[in-house]
Amino acid sequence: MWLIISKFWVPKNFSGITFFPFVFVRDKSWAENTTFLNHEKIHIRQQLELLILFFFIWYGIEFLIRLIKHRNIHQAYRNISFEKEAYRFENQPDYLKKRRLFSFLHYV
């Protein structure tokens, strides 16, 4: 994982964004936040499982489905299966050591 501090690559209202193998963060404080970094490491694992491209295709389609269902951008984002897994386990630093393949499917 390569950490890059850049407001240019991170959309407004986001702390960071992951595009394997990079994690882009808005400012240095996020680069030092272990919970945030663990969240992004979970996304890196998810991206690898889906060969990166399929992760983003799935993410986009699921976001659109959730947006239609919830009619709220924030709720749609929080209900994406990838995000549900990452938020649930971001406080567990050892999670990736015991995580099974395609664990995000439990949250679809």
N, C-alpha and C positions, 0 to 999 in steps of 0.2 A: 504494500500500500504506500503510495506516494502522496504526501500531503502538500497541497498548493494553496496558499493564501491569496485570494483574488476576489474582489467584489464583482469584477467583470463577468466571471463564469457562474456566479451563484445568483439565481433569480431573486427578486425582491421577496421579502417575507420568508426566506429560507435561510437557515444557518449554514447549510452545506449541501453538496450534491456529489454523488459517486458515479463515476464512469470508469470502470475497471481499466487500469490499476490505480487510477487517481481519485483522491478525495479533495474536492475544492471546498474551501471554507471562507466565509466572509471576513473573519478577523482572527487574530492569533489566539484569542481567548477560547474559541471553539477547538482549536488545534491542541489545547491542553486539557480539554474536558474528556475524561476517560469514558463516561457514559455515552457521549456523542460519538466518540471514536469506535466504541464497541458496536453501536447501532450501524455505523457505516461499514464496519467489517462484516457484519451479518449480510448487508447488501452486496458486498463483494463476493461472498460465498454464493449467494443466490444468483448473481450474474454469471459466475463460473459454471454453476449447475445448468444454466440455460444457454450456455455458450454465448453469453453477452448479448448478442442481437435479439434472441428470442425473449430475453428478460425484458428488454425495452418495448418490444412489440406487445408482450403480455401485459406489462405495466400500463401501457397506453390504452389498450382495449379494456382492461379491468377498471381503469380510472373512468373511462367514458361510461361504462355500465353503472358504476357506483354513482357517478354524477347524475345520470338519468334517474336512478333510484332515490337518491337523497336530496337532489336539487340544491346541493350546497357543496362548494369546492372543498372546504376544509373537511367536512364529513366524508366526502368521496375519497379524499387523500388518506384519511385515517383508517378507512375501511378496506383499502387495498391489501390483499393477503400478504404481500411482501412487507408492508409497513406494520401490519398487525404483529407479525412474528418479530420484526426488529424492535418495535416498541416494547413488546412483552418481555424480551430477554436482554435488552440493552444494559440492564443493571447486573447482569450475571457474566462476569469476565471469563468464566470457564465454559460458557455455553457452546462455543464453537468446537470445543474439544469433544463434546458428547453429542453434538447435533447430528441427526440423521439426514441423509440426502432428501432433498425436496420437502423439507419440513414445513415450508410455507403452504403446502397443499392442505394442511390441517385448518387453514384460515380462509379458504376460498368460500 
